[in-house]
Amino acid sequence: MAKITYIEFAGAEHAIEVKPGLTVMEGAVKNNVPGIDADCGGACACATCHVYVDAAWADKVGKPSAMEESMLDFAEAVEPNSRLSCQIKVTDALDGLIVRMPENQH
């Protein structure tokens, strides 16, 4: 299991054990973490699971695919560390990952 810390825009933290093979989004949804809506269910067809990846983890989660980058165009307040959490597969190497949610999901 990998411990992922989800930080809401207002600062509330949710440290969740997520099974490898799931996505960061699935870990949030299965544990009712507020701030990740996941309207498309993880199909990379919306931007409602937008997160900011903590700088220390950028290399470990990798770069977004072209499809993910095009979906991020629909997100608000996109930053260089923006990712769609449905596109980040959890592995043991992501144990300790920290992601922050934007103020709104659109």
N, C-alpha and C positions, 0 to 999 in steps of 0.2 A: 504494500500500500504506500502511496505517496501522500504526504500531508501538504495540502494546498490551502493557503490563506487567502480568502476573498475579503476585500475591504470595500465596504459600501462608501458611496460618495460622502456621506456624513461622518464616516470614520468607524462605524461598527465593524468589528472583525469576526469572521467565521472561519475557524480552522477545521478543515474537513479531511478525513482519510478517504482518498479516492483510489479505486482499484485500477491498476495498470490496464490499458486497453480501452478504457473509457476516455471521453474528452473532458477538458476542464469544464465545459458547459454542462455535460451530463452530470458531473459531480455536483455542480451547483443546483441543478434542477431536482435531482434525486434527494437533495438535502434542504430544499426550500430556501435557498439563499436568495434574499431579495436583491433586485437590481439586474438580474440576468433573466430576460423574458423568454428568449429562445422561441420566438413565434413560428419559425419554420422547422423546428424540431432537429436542427443540426445539419440541414441540407446545404448550408452556405448559400441560402437564397434570401436572406434578410440581414440586418445588422443589429438585431436586438440582443445579441450576446457579446457586444463590444466590451472589451476590457483593455486596461493599460497594464502591460507586463512590466514588472519591476526591472529596472535597468540591469541588475546583477544577473538576471535570467534571460536576457535577450538572445544571447548566443545559443543557449540550451533549447529554447523553444523554436528557434529557427526563424526564417523569413516567411512572410505570407506568400501564398501562391498568387498567380495572376487573377484567378477567380475571386479569391479572398480580397485582394486589393480593390477589385471593382465593386465588391459589396461594401467595403469600407467607405466608398464614396457616398453611401446613403446614411452613414453614421454621423452624429454630431460630435464636434470637438475632437476630431481625429488628430492624434499626435504621432510622432515617429515610432513610439512604442505601442501603438494601437494594434490589437489583434482581435479576431473573432474567436471567442473561446471554444466554439464548436470545431475549430480547425486545429486545436492544440491537443494532440494525443498524449495522455498521461503515461509516463514510464517511471520506473524507479529512479531514473536520473533527475526527475522533476520533483523529488521529495524536498519540500521546503519552498516551492514556488509561491510567489506573492503576486496577486493580480488585484487591480483596483477598478472599480466601476465608475463610469462617467455619471454626471448628474442625471441625465435622461437617456433612455434608449429609444431610438426611432427607426 
